Amino acid sequence: MTPDPWPPLTPIKLDQFLKRVGVAATGGQAKLLIQAGEVAVNGELVTQRGRKLQQGDRVMIGTQTFTVD
């Protein structure tokens, strides 16, 4: 059995999640994406990078959708 590349963290902050899935290389890049209004969680625009995500939340950036496991 192959271990998960990173253990699930619930809750996880939105900016940390964006770094984990590879959308942003740094926290600064994640912050800019969020503040620019390019990120939605469960269909709602989010502008706070400290937003806590729970398991099952869906994060959308452009045409990409990620689910928090």
CYANA upper distance limits for C-alpha pairs under 8 A (distance plus 0.5 A):
  8 PRO  CA     69 ASP  CA      6.88
 10 THR  CA     53 LEU  CA      7.57
 10 THR  CA     54 GLN  CA      6.10
 10 THR  CA     55 GLN  CA      6.81
 11 PRO  CA     52 LYS  CA      6.24
 11 PRO  CA     53 LEU  CA      5.78
 11 PRO  CA     54 GLN  CA      5.50
 11 PRO  CA     55 GLN  CA      7.84
 12 ILE  CA     16 GLN  CA      7.25
 12 ILE  CA     17 PHE  CA      7.03
 12 ILE  CA     52 LYS  CA      5.98
 12 ILE  CA     53 LEU  CA      5.78
 12 ILE  CA     54 GLN  CA      7.48
 13 LYS  CA     17 PHE  CA      6.75
 13 LYS  CA     49 ARG  CA      7.48
 13 LYS  CA     50 GLY  CA      5.74
 13 LYS  CA     51 ARG  CA      6.04
 13 LYS  CA     52 LYS  CA      5.01
 13 LYS  CA     53 LEU  CA      6.47
 14 LEU  CA     18 LEU  CA      6.78
 14 LEU  CA     49 ARG  CA      5.99
 14 LEU  CA     50 GLY  CA      6.48
 14 LEU  CA     51 ARG  CA      5.95
 14 LEU  CA     52 LYS  CA      6.59
 14 LEU  CA     53 LEU  CA      6.81
 15 ASP  CA     19 LYS  CA      7.01
 15 ASP  CA     27 GLY  CA      6.71
 15 ASP  CA     30 ALA  CA      5.81
 15 ASP  CA     31 LYS  CA      6.99
 15 ASP  CA     34 ILE  CA      8.41
 15 ASP  CA     49 ARG  CA      5.72
 15 ASP  CA     50 GLY  CA      7.25
 16 GLN  CA     20 ARG  CA      6.76
 16 GLN  CA     27 GLY  CA      7.58
 16 GLN  CA     30 ALA  CA      8.47
 17 PHE  CA     21 VAL  CA      6.78
 18 LEU  CA     22 GLY  CA      6.78
 18 LEU  CA     23 VAL  CA      5.80
 18 LEU  CA     24 ALA  CA      6.16
 18 LEU  CA     30 ALA  CA      6.77
 19 LYS  CA     23 VAL  CA      6.49
 19 LYS  CA     24 ALA  CA      5.36
 19 LYS  CA     25 ALA  CA      6.26
 19 LYS  CA     26 THR  CA      6.88
 19 LYS  CA     27 GLY  CA      7.45
 19 LYS  CA     30 ALA  CA      7.49
 21 VAL  CA     66 PHE  CA      8.47
 23 VAL  CA     30 ALA  CA      8.22
 24 ALA  CA     29 GLN  CA      5.98
 24 ALA  CA     30 ALA  CA      5.73
 25 ALA  CA     29 GLN  CA      7.08
 25 ALA  CA     30 ALA  CA      8.17
 26 THR  CA     30 ALA  CA      6.90
 27 GLY  CA     31 LYS  CA      6.57
 28 GLY  CA     32 LEU  CA      6.83
 29 GLN  CA     33 LEU  CA      6.83
 30 ALA  CA     34 ILE  CA      6.73
 30 ALA  CA     49 ARG  CA      8.15
 31 LYS  CA     35 GLN  CA      6.52
 31 LYS  CA     49 ARG  CA      6.51
 32 LEU  CA     36 ALA  CA      6.42
 33 LEU  CA     37 GLY  CA      7.17
 33 LEU  CA     38 GLU  CA      6.06
 33 LEU  CA     39 VAL  CA      7.22
 34 ILE  CA     38 GLU  CA      6.34
 34 ILE  CA     39 VAL  CA      5.96
 34 ILE  CA     46 VAL  CA      7.15
 34 ILE  CA     47 THR  CA      5.63
 34 ILE  CA     48 GLN  CA      7.25
 34 ILE  CA     49 ARG  CA      6.69
 35 GLN  CA     47 THR  CA      5.46
 35 GLN  CA     48 GLN  CA      7.54
 35 GLN  CA     49 ARG  CA      8.21
 36 ALA  CA     47 THR  CA      7.98
 37 GLY  CA     45 LEU  CA      7.03
 37 GLY  CA     46 VAL  CA      7.22
 37 GLY  CA     47 THR  CA      6.52
 38 GLU  CA     45 LEU  CA      8.15
 38 GLU  CA     61 ILE  CA      6.44
 38 GLU  CA     62 GLY  CA      7.34
 39 VAL  CA     45 LEU  CA      6.55
 39 VAL  CA     46 VAL  CA      6.48
 39 VAL  CA     47 THR  CA      8.06
 39 VAL  CA     59 VAL  CA      7.54
 39 VAL  CA     60 MET  CA      6.24
 39 VAL  CA     61 ILE  CA      5.44
 39 VAL  CA     62 GLY  CA      8.09
 40 ALA  CA     44 GLU  CA      5.52
 40 ALA  CA     45 LEU  CA      4.69
 40 ALA  CA     46 VAL  CA      5.87
 40 ALA  CA     59 VAL  CA      6.28
 40 ALA  CA     60 MET  CA      5.59
 40 ALA  CA     61 ILE  CA      7.20
 41 VAL  CA     45 LEU  CA      6.96
 41 VAL  CA     46 VAL  CA      7.04
 41 VAL  CA     57 ASP  CA      7.26
 41 VAL  CA     58 ARG  CA      6.10
 41 VAL  CA     59 VAL  CA      5.08
 41 VAL  CA     60 MET  CA      6.79
 42 ASN  CA     57 ASP  CA      6.59
 42 ASN  CA     58 ARG  CA      5.54
 42 ASN  CA     59 VAL  CA      6.91
 42 ASN  CA     60 MET  CA      8.32
 43 GLY  CA     58 ARG  CA      8.33
 43 GLY  CA     60 MET  CA      8.10
 46 VAL  CA     51 ARG  CA      8.33
 53 LEU  CA     57 ASP  CA      6.79
 53 LEU  CA     68 VAL  CA      7.81
 54 GLN  CA     68 VAL  CA      7.24
 55 GLN  CA     67 THR  CA      8.31
 55 GLN  CA     68 VAL  CA      5.52
 55 GLN  CA     69 ASP  CA      5.68
 56 GLY  CA     67 THR  CA      6.42
 56 GLY  CA     68 VAL  CA      5.69
 56 GLY  CA     69 ASP  CA      6.61
 57 ASP  CA     67 THR  CA      6.22
 57 ASP  CA     68 VAL  CA      5.89
 58 ARG  CA     65 THR  CA      7.10
 58 ARG  CA     66 PHE  CA      6.13
 58 ARG  CA     67 THR  CA      5.01
 58 ARG  CA     68 VAL  CA      6.94
 59 VAL  CA     65 THR  CA      6.11
 59 VAL  CA     66 PHE  CA      5.61
 59 VAL  CA     67 THR  CA      6.74
 59 VAL  CA     68 VAL  CA      8.23
 60 MET  CA     64 GLN  CA      6.20
 60 MET  CA     65 THR  CA      4.95
 60 MET  CA     66 PHE  CA      6.93
 61 ILE  CA     65 THR  CA      6.99
